[in-house]
């Protein structure tokens, strides 16, 4: 997600279903308290995580 990969690309790289990736991405967004991937990327950049 941090590299801008799509759910499909992440799923293929990790050998899991796209639905599994969607669930994990949703969980990450909820835990970070952000609305979308863009806000998650900004969150990571602001904190020196990416």
Protein Blocks (a to p, Z undefined) as FASTA:
>chain_A
ZZopafklmmmmnopafklmmmmmmmmmmmnopablmlmmmmmmmnopZZ
